[in-house]
Amino acid sequence: MDGGMPRAAVQGTAVFRGWYVVGGAFLVTMVGYGAIYSYAAFAEEIADAFGASRGSLATVYALSGSTCFFVSALTGPLADRIGARVIAVAGMLLVGLGFLWAAAARSLIEVHLGYGLLVGLGAGCAYVPAVAAVQRWFTAHRGLASGLAVSGIGIGTALVPPVADLLERRGDWRTAFVVLGLLSALVGVAGALLLRPPPRRVAAHASGYVPPLLGRDFALAYTGTLLVSLPSVLPHALLVGTARDLGLARHEAVALMGLIGVGTVVGRFLLAAVADEVGRRPVFLLCCGGLALSVAAWAMAEEEAQLQAFALGFGALQGGFVALLPAFVADSFGARRVGGILGVLYTSRGFALVAGPPALGVGVAALSGHEVPLFAMAALGLLGTLALAAVRPRGEG
């Protein structure tokens, strides 16, 4: 109750404004992760420009993605204190600046600084504050709201191949980065301005258990997220390369990234909606385990159709994992300080990005093939699923 107003009525009065927040989070995640994942489409051109190896280019992607997650440990708690809007606006401006910096790069180090560091910082400033803001506006439809918000990641990924082809016809990768930088700042800031805090009567219900960060349940959540994230980060860094090794043309290999994007959109809409009806926790755990198993299917793929099936299936399961992780945290620990909890938890995904692709690369080189290393990563993902299943749900807000 809130001053005599039933809780359902409180939620009902806020739901319309809450969907504006979802829209803002959608735009922010679309820009932030579209920026990070667009690198794969331009990697070969950048390699030719600087005489770089595939391994050094994977480092740029790992830097941008991991920086995004590591900075969340600061921006998540900060958003709990001052709100998401200001931090997200700054983040979207940093993404635009990172593209422009990389466009003017005269060495691969400058590409690392612009695309790897600034784009990653910008996405990290916006992502956790945006998804945390959504958790505070919703309870009953939290899974669907989270899914819609982070479906921007899938849209951004799906747009990479056609946008890359269009921009390449207009100029080289430097011209493309200038255009992407300006568009990122414009669209991203527009989305960030929609991230308004909930009214006090709604925020009053966004309370719950705040876990000690060294406690059993948070340790299990952190370990589980880390282990599930290890296989989840691999395709964005290495799928194009392994597809080329199997004989696919460049445009066919890059198109697999678009299929992942399509799959994530379907997963975030469908699985998140189903989760609200049948239970967010079991659907989330199903996505975690299925994601790990899908990487084993990637290891066994030998032709384009199998890689396409993997890309769609992996995308859907990853979409469910990403969409429902914030809701899983809010359901387990409460929404009162969900930004801070998510921010610290997401550093585990940063460690996965730093360790996963290089470890797979070393394994592939040592074993002269990617099958065994991918199976090992799949096994780690299954162990992570078991750790997440052991987290005891406590929060209701």
N, C-alpha and C positions, 0 to 999 in steps of 0.2 A: 504493500500500500504506500501511497505517496500523498499525504494530506487528504486521505479519504478516497483518492483515485486508485482504482485497481491497477495492478502492474500491467495487465494486458492493455488497458486504456492508455497508460503511459507510453507503451511501445507503439500503439497505434497512432498516437498524435505525432510521433517522431519519425515514423517510417517513411513518409514522403520526403522529408529533408534528408533522411539517411541515404536514400538512393542517389541524391546529388553527390554525397560523399563517396559512394561507390563509383559513380561516374568519374569523379576526380582521381580516385585511386587507379581506376582503369587506365586513364590517360598517362598518369605518372609511371605506372609499371610498363605500359606499352613503349614509352619513350626510353626509359632506363634500360630495360632488358632488350628491347629492339636494338639499342645502341651497342650493347655488349655482344649480342649474338650476331650482329651484322658483320663482325670482323671476319668470320669464316668466308664470306662471299668475296672479300677483297684480299685475302691472305696471300694468294699466289702472285697477284700484281705487286704487293708490297715486298714479297720475297725477291721478285725479279728486280725491283727498284734498288734494293740494298744488298743483293747477293746473300740473303739470309737463308738458313736451313729451316725445315719444317719444325724442328724442336724449338728454335728460338722464337718462331711465330706463335707456337702454342703457349709460350711463356707470356706473351702479350695478353692473350685471352685469359690465362690463369690469373694474371695480375689484376686485370679489370674486374673479373668476377670475384676474386678473393677480397680485393679492396672494398668492394661493395658490401660484402658480408662483415668484414672486420670493423668497418666504421660504424656499423649498426650498433655495436656495443656502446657507442657514445650517443648516436642520434636517437636510439630507442628511448633510453632514460630521459634524454633532453626533451623529446616530444611529450613524454608524460608530464613534464613540468611547464613547458611554454606552448605546447600545441604543435600540430604537424605542419601547419600552413607555411610558416616562415622558413622552416628547415627544408621543406620540399621545394619551395621556390628557389632557394639557394642551390639545392641539388640539381635542379633542371638547368640552371644557368651554368653550372660547372660541366654538365654533360655537353652543352653546346660549345663551351670553351675548349673542352678536351678534343672534340672533333676539329675545331679550327686550328688548334695547336698541332695536332697530328698532320693536318693537311699541309702545314708549312714545314714539316720536319725535314731535316737534311741528314739525319742518321736514324738508325733503328732505335737508339736510346731515346731520341726525342719522340718517336712513336710510342715507346713504352711510357714516357712521361705524360703525353697527351691522351692517347687512347687508353693505355693501361691504367694510369693513375687517376687522371682527372675525370674520365668517364666513369671509372669505378667509384670514386669518391662521390660524384654527383648522384649516381644511382643509389648508393648506400644512404645518402642523406635523405632520400625520398621514400625508399621502399618500406622499411619497417614503420616509420611514422604514418605512412598512408594505410597500410594494412591494419595497424593497431587502431587507427581512427575508426575503421569500419567495424572492428570488434566491439567498440563501445556503443555503437548505434544499434546493434542487433543482438538478439538472443535466440528467439524461436527460429529465425531464418538466417542464422549466422553462417551456416555452411554455404548456402546459395549466395549470400552477399559476398563472402570471401571468394567464392569461385568466380563471380562476375568481376570483382575487383582485380584479381590476379590474372584473369583471362587476357588482360592487356599484354602479358608476357607472350602468350601464344599468338595473339594478333601481330605483335611486333616481330616475332620469329617468322610467322607465315609471310609477312610483307618483305622479308629480307631478299629472297630470290628475285621477285619482279622489280622491286625498287633498285636492286643492284644492277640488273640488266638494263633498266631504263637509264640509270645514271651513267653506266658504262658507254651507252650509245651517245651520250652527250659530252663525254670527256673521260679523263682518267680517274683513278681512285682519289686523287687530291681534290678534284672538282666535286666528286661525290661527297667527300667528307665536309666540304664547305656547305653544300646544300643540306646535308644531314644535320650539321651543327646548328644552322639557322632554324630549321624546322623543329629540331629537338627543343631548343629554347622557347620557341613560340608555343608549341602544343603543350609542352611539359609545364610551363608556368601557368597556362590556362587551367590545366588539371589541378595543379597544386593549390590554386586559389579557391577551389571547391572544397578543400579539406577543412571544414569548419568543425569546432568541438560540439559535442552534444549538449542540449540544455541541461541545467543542473538536475532537473527531476529525472532525466534519463541517466545521467552520470551517477546519480545516487544508487542506481541499481547495478552499475558496473563495478561491483565490489566482489570481494572473495578472498580466498586464501592466497597470501603472498609467500612463495616458497623461499626458504634459505637456499642460496645458490650453491651451498656445499651439501645440501641434503640429498637423501637417497633418490627421491623421485626426480629432482632436477638432474642429478648425475646420470640417471637412466635415460632421461629425455635427451640430454646432451650427447651421450654415447650413441644412442640409437639414431639420432639425427645425423651424426657424423658418419656412421657406418652405412646408412641408407643413401646418404649424399655421395659417397664414393662412386658407386656405379651410376648415379643419376647425372653426374657432371661429365661423364666420358664422351657421349655422342656429340655434344656441342663442340668439343675440342678435336675429336679424332675420327668421327664417322665419315667425313668427306675424304680424309686421307685413306682410310681402309677401303672405302668404296672405289677410289681410284686404283688402289692396289689390286682390286678384283677385276679391273678392266673397264669400269664405267667412265664415260666422258665427264668432263668437268661440270657441264650444266646438269647432267643426270645426278652426279654426286651432290651438288649444291641443292638440287631440288629435294633431296632427302631431308634437308633442314626445314624446308617448307612443309613437308609432310609431318614432321615432328610438331611444327607450329599448329597445323590443322588438328592433329590429335590432341594437343593440349587444350585447345579451345573446346573440343567436344568433351574431354575429360572434366574440365572445370565447370562447364554448364551442367552436363548430365550427372556426373558422379557427385558433385556438390549438392545438386537438387535432391538426388536419391538419398544422400547422407542425412539430410534434415528429416526425411521420412522414416528411414529404417535404422538410423543411428550413425552419428558422425564418427564415433570411435571405431566401430568395426570396418566401416568403409575406408577410413584412413589407413588402418592396418592392412587391409586388403591391397590398397594401392602400393604400400611400402613393399610388401612381399612380392606382388606382381611385377613391380618395377625391377626388383633384383632378378627375378626369373627371366624377364624380357632381355636382359643383357646376356644371359646364357643363350638365348635364341639368336642374338646378334653374332655370338661366337660361332654358331653353326651355319650362319647364312653363307651361301655360295653363289647366289645370283641376284639380279636386281629386284625381282619380285619379292624375294625373301627379305631383302633390306627394306623395301617399301613397307611390307607388312610389319617388320620390326619398328620402323620409324613411326607409323601410325599408332601401334599398340603402346610403344614406349611413351610417345607423346601423351596419350590419354592417361596412362598411369602416373606419369610425372605431373601432369596437370592436376590430377586428384591429390597427389602428395603435396604439391605446392599450395593448392587451394585450401586444403583442410588442415595443414600444419598450424597456421595461426588459430583456427577454430579449436583444434586439439589442445593447444596451449591454453587458450582462454577457458575452455571447458574443464581442463585439468587443474589450473592454478588460479582461475578468476581473471577478470578483465581490468581490475583496478590499476595494476601496473604492467599491463600486457606489453607495452612498448619496451620497457626495460628488460622484461623476461625474454621477449622475442629477440631483442637486440643482442643479448649475451648468447642466447641459444644459437643464433644464426652465425656466430663466429665459427661454429663447428662446420658449417657449410663452406666457410672460407678456407678452413684447413683442408677440407676435402678437395676443393679446387686447386689448392697449392700442391697437394700430395697425389691426387688421383691421376691426372693426365701424365705427369712425369713418371710415376711408378708404372703405369701401363706402358709407356714408351720404353722404359728400361726392360720390362718384361718381354715386350715384343722383340726387342733387339737381342736379348739373351736367349730366347727360345725360338727365334726365327719364325714367329707367327703370333697372332693375337688371340688364338683360341683359349689356351690355358690361362693367360693373365685375365681374360674376361670372365672365365669361370670362377677364378679366385675372387674377383670383385663382386660377382653375383653372390657368392657364399657370404662375404662380409655384409652385403645388403640384407640377407636373410637373418644374420645374427643381430643386426640393427633393428629389424622388425620385432624380434623377440624382446629386445631391451625396451622398445617403446610400448609393447604390450604389457610390460611389467609396471609401467607408471600407473599409480593409483589416482583415479579421477577424484577431485575434491571440490572444484569451483562450480558454481551454478550461474554466475553472472556473466 
